[in-house]
Amino acid sequence: MTKHIPHESAELHVSGEALYVDDISASPDLLVGRVVYSPHARARIISFDLTEAKQVPGVAAILSARDIPGHNQMGPVVKDEPCLASEEVTFVGQAIFLIAAETDAQCRAAEKKIKISFEPLEPILTLDDAMARNNLLGPPRTMSRGDADSALQKSVHVIEGELRTGAAEHWYLETQSSLSIPGEGEEMMLYSSSQNPSETQALVAEVLGVQKKDVVVEVRRMGGGFGGKETQGNHVACWSALLAHATRRPVKIRLFRDDDMIMTGKRHRFLVRYKVGFDDNGKLEALKVELNSDAGAATDLSFAIMERAMLHCDNAYVVPHMHVVARVWKTNLPSNTAFRGFGGPQAIATMEHIIDRIARTLHRDPAEIRQKNFYGLTNNNVTHYGQRVEENRLHTMFEQLVKSSDYAERRRAIRAFNASNEFFKKGIALTPVKFGISFTTTFLNQAGALVNIYNDGTVLVNHGGTEMGQGLHTKIRQIAARELGVSLDRIRVNATNTSKVPNTSPTAASTGTDVNGMAVRNAIGTLKERIAESISSMFNEEKKSPTTNAVDIRFERDEIFDSKHPARRLAFADAMRMMVMRQVSLSATGYYRTPGIGWDKIKGHGTPFRYFAFGMAVSEVLVDVLTGAVTLLRTDILHDAGDSVNPAIDIGQIEGGYIQGVGWCTTEEIKWDAAGNLMTHSPDTYKIPTSKDIPLDFRVSLLKNATNPNAIHGSKTVAEPPLMLGISTWLAIKDAISAVTDHNVEPEFSLPATNEVVLLSIEKLKCHTATKASPHTIA
Amino acid sequence: MTTKTNTISFVLDGRLVELSFAGSSTLTPTTTVLNFLRSLPHHRGVKEGCAEGDCGACTVALGELGERGEMKYRAFDSCLLFLPMLHGKQLITVENLRAPSGELHPVQRAMVDEHGSQCGFCTPGIMMTLFALYKSGGKPSRMDIADALAGNLCRCTGYRPILDAAEKVCHGDGQDHFVGTEANIAAMLKSISRASISVSTRGQRYDQPSTLEECLALLNEAPGAIVINGASDIALRVTKKFEPLSHIIDCSRIKELEVVRDDGKVLSIGAGIRLTDVMKIVRQDFPALHGMLEVFGAQQIRNTATLGGNIGTASPIGDTLPVVIAYGGSIVLQSSKGKRTVSADSFVTGYRKTERRPEELITAIELPRPSPKSHIHAYKISKRRDLDISTLSGTFRLDLDDAGTISDVLLVYGGMADRTRRATSAEKFLKGQLWSRAVVEEAQRHIDNDFAPISDVRGSAEFRRIAARNLLLKFWFETIDRG
């Protein structure tokens, strides 16, 4: 059986037949919902009057915080996010009122008739401002090993600096959407675009003042998630449910793109300060890092995201003495949230930036400095939080990639090109990623499944994971087919539904296939045991000798047989019909909890991760020195997907993740104005990569002979890690800029490296050269 | 011909559809094709990603009769198409791609086989772009394919498998089930009346005259009406700002606006010619304009936008006006009283203000053929190369005499002021000087004095100043004889 099978919905995708929330045919009673949000970054609500607005024809309901029957709360971890603002608004885009009407135009007409007066208050809109006013969201955290301060004093070389990384918009193609259909009594059925249906269910129950048993959330698929629907898909669900509850009619909300961009959180902006000590060979000796993140107006997942950042400050390198301080700051912007990488990208960009500076300081190739500092295979392989880096593939991958990408020769060619070109410079960078797999909130590492076999021999698999394009259902289908020994066409993976599998974790932290695949396998294991028991007794009832033992029953190629007596066999479908006749239950649940992990959050020590994912990329760019334009010439990626369940899907995830990383590192820039309004609120001004922005030469391969003992069928997740390979592009740009001064001056640099950042950096280098400053000054 | 009122005709699902606005409680003439389709039970494959022509999720194909009666297919953003723009055309959606047998269309098959979809939300739009590309025949290069797809954003795949699918399937013959029904569809389209259309519903009026004369008469009667052709700019007032535009005059069906005249000295390009076609016309002799059009929006936008429209909007960051000025071009304006020609250089009079009088229509853009010795280069600086709007642009024209001194120079900038502006003091300084680096560096200081750019969402004033200076150096570098 080939593993390169297409996405289970591929034919539905290409024919436009795949249903997203907005495509579901609802009854003619359907109402359209609209969210009215704050135009102020911070203000007190003095009064409002909905009388006139409610009289607009077609309007069925307009709700304010007073109309919420349950708790006015939708914070996923900390209860600091009101569902509708009641007394104060804390960011532009915060929901205040909900309107349901027959048409969107009627909603908009009603919105114009709402009277509300505010008393504007002074907002905090930047990290610097939040830090200056000590507006912490919670207490700082630290994580340390050794004695960084005294080690820094002993280091021959010490450099310090800061790095700013930008926010980013998920830009899932399908905006946040939810359809709520009231049932009888307290029942509410939701079709949502959510990565976390169980949490959606919990929050809907909470705002409606009902219980979880009354609320069902179903997710067929999302038109992209990327973390943006891990918690914030809950919001539209709560809003549509409140309107459906109030009107007793189905209500659908699909956010208009600009509203989605204005209302929802982004990737956290970071301001990182660091001080690093190293020896003459570029060996890391000590590192002090101060991580500051912009959480926005509420907690959301900001502390977990910061925790992952703290755990990824090392990226792939041994740092004997390390001290990490992390502070999460509160500002008057939408609450920032999960986004592929979850704090990892900001931390890894920092570490790679540091390595790049060390190399420039020592006039060495950064790849050489990287290799020198990789975690060891047998020693020097414990992270700053105490987890051993096992199955370390960094060295193998480095060797293979340096060779396959022809790194050394291209480095020489680039040097020659740069020496003879004033107005164009090329740059190249190799960066690795080591990414910890598991939720660092340990209890979340669990999954459930419900597998039903029907008496026609077909199988319906339910599990707690959600499909957002990553191919989870395709892989689950493959895993189920392999476990049950049947062909793929017998198996359907059901839409994720909270009434089938309860209390699930979000599909996040790259764990989707790992945990849900195991839960499905466990459910199938239970079924196979039951079936084997019954079939072996059936064979034995025919009084054949020697007897068939249940343990010898095999499930292969749509047949069930006795491996010791292969003539004793049944077609799968026939067997299932018999099982029902023989009163065997063909429905089983499966459960899995990730073993071997344990994490002391207070001490910052332990084994938070089941295993590490590894990837490595070499990117080469051409920079137009006069315009700041960047062309991505070539990218080579080598990624570790273990024994891939589906190489085509994994390569798709790697390429897509990498390009998303390239976007974050280059053209994707979020800007707010001085009043806290999002200026980049549509694709007109927010630029994600197009088909023309991918490398002209793009070579992606999977590491061979790389079985992973820690996940389903020897596989390894792909999901988040490849995003961080985009950092190679960012540092290749820096390498090219740095060529303007023949690598003698550290360029000013931040992330994203837009054409503006590139050009201004080059301009400063030119001025620097003109004034003949000391060659080793660090900007 | 008498004007048809309140009905339009087009082909959908292989059938001739007559759509009456009078009988509808929901449709207006500015209802977009996207919203119309999504209101139908069987056309929800088309998706709204942005409602502004910046993502391509809503891409549909339109089949139109070619000059020889053949069918031509192009991709459009359905969020920017008003319903009357369908009149006389075949609307093809993703639901139409499967063969009647249910078999996937070749472009769909290739996309499945090459793993080109992940979340699938952008996929229907991508299928329609690939369908149009497939039907255009020929064997497009990898670059042509990427160009065709630049108007379709995908957030999942990184595009590589989609490019692979296109490369594999587009091999020239365009064979599919559409071929068999083409004659029938063409006959249906031919049967549709060519008369002018006028739609009036609930306070909105939409005129689609079929002749220039009728159009000018309408303009004379209603000088305040909004004139559109492709409407790629005006449509946003409906789709993003929800403005109820009260009176629209749509000139997209006026054949007189699609005339190309070339007397060897001056090329006159009809103001209503779609930019995709303008590119073919100017490729050979006006490469700077061609180059600028290559980075104008993306294919879906170029399939609808026109030169007249882009110049008429007079945006300070409009892409084509600086180039037309550098070529010494003129704008032809016509009203029912007569015709006049205004130099492109003096056409714009202020922020989004032009020489066009309310009763006038831009009918053509005239481009004098430059001397083979003139250097004309156009540069656009935008955050992203494709499907983006200029932060600034510069189009420069240089004439050198035999001694290598500058006999004439034009430095035209977009995005540096409230309108397209020339760097006049730099031009003045350069005239009569040697085209040398030292002179150029001196001229760069003059450029600084010529402009006081603003900071906005697209870039800071400082960035604009530096880039504006650098573009001149870039022009020098590209024009010096390095033989």
Chai-1 contact restraints between the chains, C-beta under 6 A:
chainA,res_idxA,chainB,res_idxB,connection_type,confidence,min_distance_angstrom,max_distance_angstrom,comment,restraint_id
A,P6,B,V112,contact,1.0,0.0,6.0,A-B,restraint_1
A,P6,B,H115,contact,1.0,0.0,6.0,A-B,restraint_2
A,A10,B,V112,contact,1.0,0.0,6.0,A-B,restraint_3
A,A10,B,S117,contact,1.0,0.0,6.0,A-B,restraint_4
A,E11,B,V112,contact,1.0,0.0,6.0,A-B,restraint_5
A,H13,B,S117,contact,1.0,0.0,6.0,A-B,restraint_6
A,H13,B,G120,contact,1.0,0.0,6.0,A-B,restraint_7
A,H13,B,T123,contact,1.0,0.0,6.0,A-B,restraint_8
A,V14,B,Q108,contact,1.0,0.0,6.0,A-B,restraint_9
A,V14,B,M111,contact,1.0,0.0,6.0,A-B,restraint_10
A,V14,B,V112,contact,1.0,0.0,6.0,A-B,restraint_11
A,V14,B,T123,contact,1.0,0.0,6.0,A-B,restraint_12
A,V14,B,M127,contact,1.0,0.0,6.0,A-B,restraint_13
A,S15,B,R98,contact,1.0,0.0,6.0,A-B,restraint_14
A,G16,B,G45,contact,1.0,0.0,6.0,A-B,restraint_15
A,G16,B,V94,contact,1.0,0.0,6.0,A-B,restraint_16
A,G16,B,E95,contact,1.0,0.0,6.0,A-B,restraint_17
A,G16,B,P124,contact,1.0,0.0,6.0,A-B,restraint_18
A,A18,B,G120,contact,1.0,0.0,6.0,A-B,restraint_19
A,D23,B,R44,contact,1.0,0.0,6.0,A-B,restraint_20
A,R108,B,F242,contact,1.0,0.0,6.0,A-B,restraint_21
A,W171,B,R155,contact,1.0,0.0,6.0,A-B,restraint_22
A,L173,B,G49,contact,1.0,0.0,6.0,A-B,restraint_23
A,L173,B,A57,contact,1.0,0.0,6.0,A-B,restraint_24
A,L173,B,F121,contact,1.0,0.0,6.0,A-B,restraint_25
A,L173,B,C122,contact,1.0,0.0,6.0,A-B,restraint_26
A,L173,B,R155,contact,1.0,0.0,6.0,A-B,restraint_27
A,E174,B,F121,contact,1.0,0.0,6.0,A-B,restraint_28
A,G223,B,C119,contact,1.0,0.0,6.0,A-B,restraint_29
A,G223,B,F121,contact,1.0,0.0,6.0,A-B,restraint_30
A,G224,B,C119,contact,1.0,0.0,6.0,A-B,restraint_31
A,G224,B,R155,contact,1.0,0.0,6.0,A-B,restraint_32
A,R257,B,C50,contact,1.0,0.0,6.0,A-B,restraint_33
A,F423,B,F477,contact,1.0,0.0,6.0,A-B,restraint_34
A,M468,B,C119,contact,1.0,0.0,6.0,A-B,restraint_35
A,G469,B,Q118,contact,1.0,0.0,6.0,A-B,restraint_36
A,G469,B,C119,contact,1.0,0.0,6.0,A-B,restraint_37
A,G469,B,C156,contact,1.0,0.0,6.0,A-B,restraint_38
A,L626,B,N470,contact,1.0,0.0,6.0,A-B,restraint_39
A,L626,B,L473,contact,1.0,0.0,6.0,A-B,restraint_40
A,L626,B,K474,contact,1.0,0.0,6.0,A-B,restraint_41
A,T627,B,I381,contact,1.0,0.0,6.0,A-B,restraint_42
A,A648,B,H115,contact,1.0,0.0,6.0,A-B,restraint_43
A,G652,B,H115,contact,1.0,0.0,6.0,A-B,restraint_44
A,G652,B,T157,contact,1.0,0.0,6.0,A-B,restraint_45
A,E655,B,G158,contact,1.0,0.0,6.0,A-B,restraint_46
A,E655,B,R160,contact,1.0,0.0,6.0,A-B,restraint_47
A,G656,B,C156,contact,1.0,0.0,6.0,A-B,restraint_48
A,G656,B,T157,contact,1.0,0.0,6.0,A-B,restraint_49
A,G656,B,G158,contact,1.0,0.0,6.0,A-B,restraint_50
A,I659,B,G158,contact,1.0,0.0,6.0,A-B,restraint_51
A,T667,B,K383,contact,1.0,0.0,6.0,A-B,restraint_52
A,T667,B,R384,contact,1.0,0.0,6.0,A-B,restraint_53
A,K671,B,V457,contact,1.0,0.0,6.0,A-B,restraint_54
A,M679,B,V457,contact,1.0,0.0,6.0,A-B,restraint_55
A,P683,B,C50,contact,1.0,0.0,6.0,A-B,restraint_56
A,P683,B,D54,contact,1.0,0.0,6.0,A-B,restraint_57
A,P683,B,C55,contact,1.0,0.0,6.0,A-B,restraint_58
A,D684,B,D54,contact,1.0,0.0,6.0,A-B,restraint_59
A,T685,B,V457,contact,1.0,0.0,6.0,A-B,restraint_60
A,K687,B,K383,contact,1.0,0.0,6.0,A-B,restraint_61
A,K687,B,R384,contact,1.0,0.0,6.0,A-B,restraint_62
A,K687,B,D388,contact,1.0,0.0,6.0,A-B,restraint_63
A,T690,B,A150,contact,1.0,0.0,6.0,A-B,restraint_64
A,T690,B,D386,contact,1.0,0.0,6.0,A-B,restraint_65
A,T690,B,L387,contact,1.0,0.0,6.0,A-B,restraint_66
A,S691,B,A146,contact,1.0,0.0,6.0,A-B,restraint_67
A,S691,B,L149,contact,1.0,0.0,6.0,A-B,restraint_68
A,S691,B,A150,contact,1.0,0.0,6.0,A-B,restraint_69
A,S691,B,Y159,contact,1.0,0.0,6.0,A-B,restraint_70
A,K692,B,A146,contact,1.0,0.0,6.0,A-B,restraint_71
A,K692,B,A150,contact,1.0,0.0,6.0,A-B,restraint_72
A,K692,B,R385,contact,1.0,0.0,6.0,A-B,restraint_73
A,K692,B,D386,contact,1.0,0.0,6.0,A-B,restraint_74
A,I694,B,G158,contact,1.0,0.0,6.0,A-B,restraint_75
A,I694,B,Y159,contact,1.0,0.0,6.0,A-B,restraint_76
A,F698,B,R160,contact,1.0,0.0,6.0,A-B,restraint_77
A,T754,B,K383,contact,1.0,0.0,6.0,A-B,restraint_78
A,E756,B,G459,contact,1.0,0.0,6.0,A-B,restraint_79
A,E756,B,F463,contact,1.0,0.0,6.0,A-B,restraint_80
A,L759,B,I466,contact,1.0,0.0,6.0,A-B,restraint_81
A,E763,B,I466,contact,1.0,0.0,6.0,A-B,restraint_82
